[in-house]
Amino acid sequence: MNEHEREQAFLAQARRVLDASAAELDPATRTRLKAARAAALAARGPRLSWWLPIGGLATAAGAALLAWTLLLSPVQPAPGLEHLDLLTAADNLEFYSDLEFYTWLAEEADAG
């Protein structure tokens, strides 16, 4: 039996004991307890339901600001990744080792 099951069993047993003890109360005591409960619920005042729209607006504003910042900020490439296309290319790497020769050859063809 895991912790959650033990807690549920405890709560069920506590509910049974409390229900049994409430059933043994005389009608006058039950009536006074119901009246006290109603008075306590009435005295607590309105719930803070106005916080829900304010929290929703604040969350939406924060999300909009975050999206605006992320979408409009310029993307800078990570440093040191200038030659990533060379490293990940499926081409023959010998071509890149002779790149200076091919550059010279192209310049000679243009000059001549």
Secondary structure, DSSP 4 states (H G I P E B T S, - for coil): --HHHHHHHHHHHHHHHHHHHHHTS-HHHHHHHHHHHHHHHHHT----TTHHHHHHHHHHHHHHHHHHHHHHSPPPPPTT-TTHHHHH--S-HHHHHTHHHHHHHHHHHHH-
